[in-house]
């Protein structure tokens, strides 16, 4: 799989645009998680699952010998594993609302990590995916195995008035199955809801103080008992279920706004960064540049995109959101970034492009990212923030103009890259240069606008040395023609500066003089 990814990256290059101590009451912890490894998970011995129906039954009999014959423990869930043949089958399982894990849930984790691949599965294939489903689950046409029949009391409505302390039964099952050491001492008498805060530091904003990692999914489990919650804007989360045992926590980069950051070893809709094992009360994590680099980059891009989505609102920038279900790829070994919009039908529909890609076309169709971010040399929050905003500006433009426009745009960039010997945007004289002209004017302008709004100072000069002059939009903005006004004319027939000028004059005739004065400097 890694070899295949390296081949795909050759294609993407042609499509490029470009301590406060321990936990406090504010949920800030600079120390937690700093020593947790983020490579492949190493499994130890298989453990006896305390949630197996037969084990819960034994625990019930142990605590309630006189009631056990009157209370029937009926299986509520199945612990299963699936073997998707390809991404389509993986997406099918995701679409059914399953929380999939790439490693078995009933093994001791000797070394924490972000991913696992079954040694019996070829490296280029999707590995076994483990999940917990209700007993009435309708299995799709995907290979699967049932591992255990399980009982989760919170999923059994009959337990609400049966006089049984099911929390005590659960703890007893941990004891009888040899897992008592997993029970947290402070919860041996009562369960707690995990809660906490995920924060990050931007050295150039907020006075260098931590602020929330927003909208990210925090997931936890002990054996087959799962829960997850999304952080709010300030990074706070709280699970809905209560736990007695120590849990394994992780960040799943599928944001509440509807975008996801992939991938781990194999392509999945959302990358995972482990937070290790901790008590059932929850974890507080503060991410900094000293944190594991993938975790830092993912959190920054997550926040930049969350910020961008918020700012698209009518009361702010008032522009179109990117399409739903956006997919990001982050590549530490690349400098270039792109908004190829593969997942939303752009690029690979074009016969000329498919012909150009040749044997790589099926690979591109399989992976189907929308945005690729080259993070090489981008070690600060600010440098990741601006490139994320740039590519999302393209994604909003795509929402307005569609895939056919995008195909011509990307085709121009590929041809220019080849014909010019590596010049990303060409010289602006080739056919369809106007698609690139408008697209890059908009993206560099909005990137600069959002960077200035966040970090202050003068208006950045991103892209102003190129032939398409994004400073036109900055000058219009300074003269009262807003970001929303500019975006409102970026229709699929606006494919040159002259067409852009005409569209703006037609839309805002009262500002004709201002528009013509600005464009006269660059036409």
N, C-alpha and C positions, 0 to 999 in steps of 0.2 A: 504493500500500500504506500509506504513512504517513497519508494522508487517511482510509483505512478504519479504521486503528488509532485515530485520534482520535475517530471516531464510536463505536467500541466502548467507549472510556473513559467516555463519557457514561453508558453502561449500568452499568459497574463502580462508578461513584460511588454508585449506588443500592444496591449490594450490599456496602458496606464495613463492616468491623468496626473496624474501627478505622483526626650521621652518623659511623658508625664507620669510614668509608673504604670502600675497594673490597673485593672478595671475600676472605674469610678461610677457614680450614680448616673453619669451622662452616657455610659456605655462606650467609653473610649478605652481601648486596651492596645498599647503599642507592642506588647510582648507576645500576646497569644498568636500562635500559628507560625511564628518566624522560623521555627526549626522543623516544620512539617514538610516532608518530601512531596514532590508533585510529578513524579515519573510513574512507572507502572506499579500497580498494587502487587504486593507479594502476599500470597495466601499461606496460612498455616494449616492446622488440623481442622477437620470438619467437626462441628459442634452439634449437640443434640438440640433441636429446635423446641424451645419451651412452649411455643404456640401451636404445636401439633395437637390435633383434637384429642388424641389418646393421652398426651401428657397433661393437658388441661383437665381431662377427666380424672386422671390419677391425683392431681392436686386438689380437685374438688372433693374427692373421696377422703383424702388425707385431712382436710380441714373440716369437712361437714359429713362425717360418716353416717349420720342419721338422716341427712337430707339428700345425699347423693343419689339414692335410688328413686327419688321423686323429681329430680332436676336432670333433664336430658341434655347433654352437651351435643349440639348438632353443629356440624361443620358450617362455618360462615364464609370461608375463603379458601382458595387454592393457591399454593405456592407453585409457580410454574416457570418454565424457561422456554423461550422461543428462539428459533434459528431463522431469521429473515434471509431470504435468498439474495435480496438486493435492497436498495434504498426505498423503492416503492413499497415493499412489504414492511420495512421499518416504519415508513410514514403511515402506513395503514394502522399499525399498532399504536403509534402516537396519536393518530386521529381518534382512536377509541378511548383516549383519556388515560392510558396506562403510564405509570411511572416505571420506566425501564432502567435496569442497572446492568452494567456490562460484566458484573462479577457475582458469584453466588452469595446469598445472604446468610448462609448457615456455616460459614467458615471463619476461623480466626484470621484477622488481618494482621500479619506480622509487620509489614511495612506499608504505611499509608501511601496513596498515590492518586492521580487524577483519572487513571484508566486501567483497564485490564483486558487482556486478550487470551482466550483459552488456547493453550499450547497445541491442542488437537485440531484447531481450526486454522486453515491456511492464512497467512498474514494478510493477504489481499482481500479476504472475505469478512463480512460482518460476523462478529463473534456472538456467542449465546447471549441473549438478553433475558434477565430475570425480572419477574413481576409477581404481584399478588392480585388476584382477580376474585370477584364474588362467585359463589357456587353456580349461579345461573348465567354465567358469562358465556356468550356465544362465540366460540373460537372461529376466527377467520381462516382462510386457506393459507396458513403459515405453519410450518413445522413446529411442533411443540411437544413438551413432556410435562406431566404433572409430577412434582417432586413430593409435596406433602399436602394432606388435608389439614386445615388449620382452623382454630377458633379464636376470634377476636371479639371480646365481650361487648365492646362499644358498637359492634355491627349486629348485635342480637337484641332486638327490641324487647324480647321476653324477659331480659335480665332486670328491667326497671322496677319490677315489683315482686321479685322472687325471694327477697330476704337474704341473698348471698352477697358477701363482700368480694366482688370479682377482682378488685385490686389486690386483695390478700391472696386470692387464688392464683393470680398471675405471678405474684412474688414467690408463692410456694412452688409453682411450676419451675421457676428459675432455680430454686433450691434443689428440687428433685432431679433436675436434668444436669446438675453439676455446673450451673451458670450463676451461682449465688454471688460470686465476686463481682459480677457485672452490675449488681444492684447498688445504687448510690446510697451511702450511709444516711444522708439527710432525708431520703425519701422512703425509707423502709416502712414508715407508718402512713405515708400519704404520697400520692402522685402530684406532679407539678406540670404546668404547661411551659415548655421551653420558650424563652423570649430573649431578646437582646438587641444589639445594634451593630450594623456593619458600616464602618466609616472609612474615609480615605482622605489623604492630605494632598492638596495642591499648593506647592510652595509659593506660587505667585498669586494666590487668591485667598480670600477669607482670612487674611492675616496669618496664613500658614496653619490655621487651626483645622482639625478634622471636621468634615461634614458628611452627610449620608451618602452611601451607595444606594441609589434610588431604583425601585422597581425590580430589583433582582430577586430571584427565587432562592430561598433558603430551604433546603430539604434535610430531613433527618430520619433515622431509622434505628431500630434494634431488631435484629432478625427480620421478620416479615411485617413488623408494625411500622408503618410509614406515616409521615405527615410532611406538609410543606406550607410555607407562607411567603408572600411577597413583602419586601421591605417597602415602607412608605418613602416619601420624598426625603425624609431626614434619616433614613436607614434603619428605622425600628421595625421589628417583626415580632409576631407572637403566633405560636402554633395553636391549633384548635384541639388537639388531643393532649392527654396527660400521660406522663411516663414516670416509671420508677427506676429504670435501668439507665446506665450510661449509654450515650447515643453516638453515632457517627454523623457528623454534620458536613455539608458541602454547599457550595454556591453553584447553582445551575443558571447559566447565562441565557435564559429565556425570559425576556423582560415583560413586565405587565403591560407595557405599551404595544407589545405585539412583534417585536423584533428579537432575533437570537444571534448569538455569537458562536460559531463553530470553528474548529473542530478539535477533537482530541486525537487519538491514534487513527481512528477511522472517522469518516464524516458522520456526524450526528447533528440534529437540528440545534443543539445547544451544548457548548463546552461546559465542562465541570471542573471546578477547583475544590479540592478537598479542604475541609477545615479540621479534619482529624476527629478524634474521639474525646468527648467531654461529658460533663454531668447533664442530667435531664433539665436543669434550670435554664440551659441555653448558653450561647457563647457571644461574646463581644469581640469584634475584630477591627483593628485599625490598619488599613493598608497604606504603605508608604513606598518610596522608591527603594527602600531597603528590603521590601517584601519580595517573595518569589516573583520573577519578572513577568511570567504569563499572567499571574493573578493581578499584578499591578496594571498591566496593559488592558486586560479584560475589564477591570473595574473602571478605568478611565474611559474607554470606548463606550461602555455601558452608560456612564453618566453623561458623556457628551451627546450620545444619541437620545437619551431621556430628555436632556435639556432642549435639544433640537425639536423633538416632537412637541414638547410643551410650547415652545416659542412659535410654532406654526399656527397657533390658535388665533381666532379672529380679533381678540383684544390685544394681540401683540403683533407679530410680523404679518399675520393674515395671508398665509400662503398654503398651498396644498401639502398635505402630509405625504410622505413616501407611501408606496403601496403596502398593503397588509402583508404580514409574514415575511418581513425582510430578513435576509441571511447575510451575515458578515463573515468573512474569513480574515484572520490576522496572521501575517507572516513575518517572523522576526528576521529572516534572512533577506528580505526584499526592501528596497527603498521606495519603489513605485506603488501607487494605489490606483484603484479604478472603480467605477460604478458600471459594471457590465450588465447588471440586471438580468442575468441568465435565468434565475428562478422565476422571473415574471415574463419570460417568453422572448426576450430580446436576443439579438446576435445570432444564435444558432439557427434561427429560422431562415436566415439569408443564405441562399444557395452558394453565392460566391465565397462567403466566409466559411461555410462548411467545406467547400472545395479547398480553400486555403489551409484549413486546419487538418484536412486529411484524416489520418488515423487518430488524431487527438479529438476530433469532433465528438465521438461517443463518450469520451472521458469528460469533456466539458459538459455535455448534456447530463451525465450522471451526477456530477458534483453540484452543478447549478447554484453557484453563489450569486448574490446581487452586488455586494460591495467587497472588494479585497483591499485590505489596508497593509501596506508595507511599513513595518515598524522599525526597520533597521536605522539606528542612529536617533530614534525618537525616544529618548529616555525620560523626558519630562512630561508632566501632565499637559502643559500648554501645547507642546509639539504634537501630541496625540489628539488633543482637542481640536486643533484647527484642521487637521487632515480629515477627521471624522465629519466635521461640519461641511467641508468642501464636497465630500462624496455624497453626503445626504442632500446637499443642495441639488446635485445631479438627480438624485432619486425623486425629489419633489418635481423637478422639471420633467422627468420621465412620466410621472403621474399625469401630467398635463398633455404631453405630446404623444405618448404611446410607443409601442415596440417598433413599428415601421420606421419612424423617425430615428429611433435609437440605433437600428441596424445600419442606417446610412452614416450616422455619426461615428460608430465604432469602426465601420469599414474604412472611412476616411482616415482615422487614426492609424489603423493597421497599414494601409497603403502608404501613408506619409512616413511612417516609421521605416518602412522598407526602402522607399524611393529616396529618402533624404539621408539614409545611412545612420539612422538612430535619432533623428530629431522628432521628439514626441508629437508635436502639433504641426509639423511641416512648416511651410512658409506662407500658407493661406492662399495659394494661387491655384491649387488643384480643384477639380470638381468636388462639390459637396463640402468645401471648406467652411461654408457658412453655418453648417450644422455645428461644427466644432467652435466656430467663432461665437455663436450665441450661447452655446452650452458652457463654454469656459468663461466667458464674460460673467455669466450669472453665478457660476460656482465660486470663482475667485472673489467676486464682489461680496457674496453672502458669507463666505468664509471670513473675509476681512471684517465685515460688519459684526458678526457674532464674536470674533476674537476681541475686537475693540470693546464691545458691550461687556464682555467678561473681565477683561484685564485692564481696560482703560488706556490712556495715552492717545497718541494720534492714530488716524486711520491707517492700518497696515497697507503695504504696497504689494501684496501678493499678486503675482501674475501681471503686473503693470509693464514688464519688459517685453511681453509677447505682442505679436502683431494684432491681437484681437482687442486690446485696450479695455480691460474691465473697469478702469478709472472713469469711463463714461457713466457707469451706473453710480459710482460714488459721487460724482459731480451732480448728477440728477437728484440723488438723495439729499445732498446738501442744499439743493434749491427747491425742496418741497415736494418732489416727486418720490413717493414712498416706495419702500421695498414691495409692498402689496401692489402698488400701481404698476411697477415694473413687471412683476410676475404675471399680472393679469393680462398682459399682451403677448406672453411667450407661448403662442399657439403653434401648431405644427406647420403653419405656412410662414412663420418668421424664421428665415434661414439665412439672413445676412444683416449687416448693420443698417443698410438702406431700408430693408423691409422692417426692421425694428424701429427705426426713426418714424417711418410712415405710420406704423401701428400705434406708436405713442402719441403722435400728433392727432390721429383720428380718435383715440380714446380720451385725450385730454386737450381739446382745442384751445382752452383758455391758457394753456401753458406752452403754446406753440413756439413763441419766441425763445423761451428758455431752452426748450428741447433743441431747436435749430442751432442756437448758440453753442451748446455743448457738443453736438455732433459735428459742427463745422471744424472743430479742432482735430477731428480724427477721420474725416471722410475725404 
